[in-house]
Amino acid sequence: MANANEDPFVACAAKMRDHGMSEVSISQFERLYRVWRNEEASSWIREADVEPLTDVPSFHDVYSTIDHDKAVNAFAKTAFLKLNGGLGTSMGLACAKSLLPVRRHKAKPMRFLDIILGQVITARARLGVELPLTLMNSFRTSADTMKVVEHNRKFHQEGVPVEIMQHEEPKIDAETGLPVSFPANPDLEWCPPGHGDLFSTIWESGLLDVLEERGYEYLFISNSDNLGARPSRTLAQYFENTGAPFMVEVATRTYADRKGGHIVRDRATGNLMLREMSQVHADDKADAQNIAKHPYFNTNSIWVRVDALKAKLAEYDGVLPLPVIRNAKTVDPTDPSTTKVIQLETAMGAAIGLFEGAICVQVDRMRFLPVKTTNDLFIMRSDRFHLTDSYEMEDGNYIFPNVDLDPRYYKNIDDFNERFPYSVPSLAAAKSVTIHGDWTFGQNVRLFADALLEDKGEPAYVPNGEYVGPQGVEPDDWVV
């Protein structure tokens, strides 16, 4: 380890080399580390320095201007990349979140990854395009994910890699600046550098060269836990028509989205930029969360020109100067008594600030269906959705009830599944769902209006076929 006079980053770099990490990944981490140590002010994007983003063209406006026969030509030049490095630890998963079953289709359990592969296979067959798919996996998700891909008999791909591997970085001891040591579980000494790591991973993998050689001009990138982010020939053609180097899909904010990252315009440069809530100064929070002032949020689905991205990465030797996000945690996130650490990240969408002429397009909620918690999964598994034969998660209006499940009994997926042994209840008539306490559900339970179950202080059961509303399980006698 470092002595008192030595730069503590030296120990970080040595640890990364011992771990087999590349020089690109070390350079990227050094940049994050130096910003963290020396540029505290750079973490804030002040309200006075930005202008709200308004008047973004909507998907519907775009749709009416597109020659849809011609759009297949732009789509044929598009490659698809999914971020698939997450383990779903917030739900108690020990495997890739994309391997979590979402719902059944023709009696078969369908995981996120099955649906993603289905979307790609369907688009290829219906439109006659190659649509190569690349997954950015982590060391923790690679083996399980690739096993599923290889067992899909309808998915074949040659020439373009199906997988690239994201980097790892050491967690930093918040007090010393040295890489943290945790002998009880050395795996917890490491963390991913956020999805902004995608760009250096792409650079190092040579993916852009492969795509260029094979005639692909556009890259569509999204999260694997967002099943709404399907390949779109309409957006591919619109992106081509604009000539923009970079495009972010945004959606209209609701009150529930007020704490999400949003796109703003830099008053000094005129460029668009992503502002995450971790970059909002305490004095600016009211403005930043004002959904009337800042009406759009970032869906983390982006389109980028392959040549423009390649040139930008070459300009910075593979390490884009993205804003640094500082996360204060403990080395074992489940144990607050363990050493306090700093995890340094960057956000993929923040790259919008590096491309002059970058644009946004407003999409409907049907293109933003993320699953971050079991509350989200509850909706996805309900009768609100139908999974079509083209692997589209279809709903009537994509305006969903607010769901609040007691985290003591529903946060972890095993606990969640145990309490819904048949299926989740019907949500078709529900405005909101609040469950306090330990409730297990029978078959064919229906929730309606502002459905509420109170904590009984002991395990409780909702019998088969019951209705749950504002008064809890509804009485079955008529009031005359």
JONORDA-V568009 format. One record per pair of residues at least 6 apart in sequence whose C-alpha atoms are under 7 Angstrom apart, sorted by the first residue. I is the first residue (numbers start at 1). J is the second residue. If there is no record, write none. Layout:
i = <I/I>
j = <J/J>
//
This chain:
i = <1/2/2/8/8/9/11/11/12/12/12/13/16/25/28/29/32/32/43/43/43/43/44/44/44/45/45/45/46/46/46/47/49/49/50/50/50/50/51/51/51/51/52/52/52/52/53/53/53/53/56/56/56/57/57/58/58/58/59/59/59/62/63/66/68/71/71/71/72/72/74/74/74/75/75/75/76/76/76/77/77/77/77/78/78/78/78/78/79/79/79/79/79/79/79/80/80/80/80/80/80/80/81/81/81/81/81/81/82/82/82/82/82/82/82/83/83/83/83/83/83/84/84/84/84/84/85/85/85/85/86/86/87/87/87/87/87/87/88/88/90/91/91/91/91/91/92/92/93/95/96/98/98/98/98/98/99/99/99/100/100/101/101/101/101/102/102/102/102/102/103/103/103/104/105/112/115/118/119/119/119/120/121/122/124/124/132/132/133/134/134/134/135/135/135/136/136/136/136/137/137/137/137/138/138/160/164/165/166/166/166/167/167/168/168/168/168/169/169/169/169/170/170/170/170/171/171/171/171/171/171/171/171/172/172/172/172/172/172/173/173/173/173/173/174/174/174/180/181/182/188/188/189/193/193/193/194/194/194/195/195/195/196/196/196/197/198/200/200/202/203/203/208/208/217/217/218/218/218/218/219/219/219/219/220/220/220/221/221/221/222/222/222/222/225/225/226/226/226/226/227/227/228/228/228/228/228/229/229/229/244/244/244/245/245/245/245/245/245/246/246/246/246/246/246/246/247/247/247/247/247/247/248/248/248/248/248/248/249/249/249/249/249/249/249/249/250/250/250/250/250/250/250/250/251/251/251/251/251/251/251/251/252/252/252/253/253/253/253/254/255/258/258/258/259/259/260/260/260/261/261/261/261/261/261/262/262/262/262/262/262/263/263/263/263/263/263/264/264/264/264/265/265/265/266/266/271/271/272/272/272/273/273/273/274/274/278/288/299/300/313/313/322/322/322/323/324/324/324/325/325/325/326/326/326/326/327/327/327/328/328/328/329/329/329/330/330/330/330/330/331/331/331/331/332/352/365/366/371/374/374/374/375/375/375/378/381/382/382/382/382/383/383/383/384/384/384/385/385/385/386/386/386/387/387/388/401/401/401/401/402/402/403/403/403/404/404/404/405/405/405/406/406/406/409/409/409/410/419/419/419/420/420/422/422/425/425/425/425/426/426/426/427/427/427/429/429/429/430/430/430/430/430/431/431/431/432/432/432/433/433/433/434/434/434/435/435/435/436/436/436/437/437/437/437/438/438/438/438/439/439/439/440/440/440/441/441/441/442/442/442/443/443/444/444/445/445/445/445/446/446/446/447/447/447/448/448/449/449/450/450/451/451/451/451/452/452/452/452/453/466/467/467/468>
j = <11/8/11/177/178/178/178/179/170/178/179/26/26/167/319/169/324/344/279/323/324/325/279/280/281/275/279/280/280/281/284/284/266/267/264/265/266/267/264/265/266/267/264/265/293/294/263/264/265/294/360/361/362/361/362/361/362/363/361/362/363/238/234/234/234/233/234/237/127/233/236/237/240/233/236/237/129/130/131/215/216/217/218/131/216/217/218/219/131/132/133/216/218/219/220/131/132/133/134/219/220/221/133/134/135/220/221/222/134/135/136/221/222/223/224/135/136/137/222/223/224/135/136/137/223/224/136/137/138/141/96/97/93/94/95/96/97/141/96/97/373/373/374/411/412/413/412/413/413/141/141/111/112/113/224/225/111/112/113/111/112/109/110/111/112/110/111/112/380/381/109/110/381/110/387/225/391/391/230/390/391/131/155/390/130/131/157/160/162/161/162/163/162/163/164/163/164/165/166/163/164/165/166/165/166/210/205/201/197/198/201/192/201/190/191/192/193/190/191/192/193/179/189/190/191/179/180/189/190/191/341/342/343/178/179/180/341/342/343/179/180/340/341/342/340/341/342/189/189/189/331/332/331/344/345/346/345/346/347/346/347/348/346/347/348/346/348/318/319/208/313/318/306/310/305/306/303/304/305/306/303/304/305/306/302/303/304/301/302/303/229/300/301/302/370/371/368/369/370/371/369/370/366/367/368/369/393/301/367/368/357/358/359/304/305/308/355/357/358/303/304/305/352/355/358/359/302/303/304/358/359/360/301/302/303/359/360/361/298/299/301/302/360/361/362/363/296/297/298/299/360/361/362/363/296/297/298/299/362/363/364/365/295/296/297/291/295/296/297/291/291/289/290/291/277/289/276/277/297/274/275/276/277/297/298/274/275/276/296/297/298/272/273/274/275/297/298/272/273/274/275/271/272/273/272/273/353/356/352/353/358/350/352/353/349/350/325/294/368/349/319/320/346/350/351/346/344/345/346/344/345/346/342/343/344/345/342/343/344/341/342/343/340/341/342/336/338/339/340/341/338/339/340/341/338/358/398/398/377/410/411/413/403/404/405/424/424/424/425/426/427/426/427/428/395/427/428/393/394/395/393/394/395/393/394/394/430/431/432/433/432/433/432/433/434/433/434/435/434/435/436/435/436/437/415/416/438/416/439/440/441/440/441/442/443/444/445/446/447/445/446/447/446/447/448/447/448/449/447/448/449/450/451/448/449/450/449/450/451/450/451/452/451/452/453/452/453/454/453/454/455/454/455/456/457/455/458/459/460/459/460/461/460/461/462/461/462/463/462/463/464/464/465/464/465/464/465/466/467/466/467/468/467/468/469/468/469/469/470/469/470/468/469/470/472/469/470/471/472/472/473/473/474/474>
//
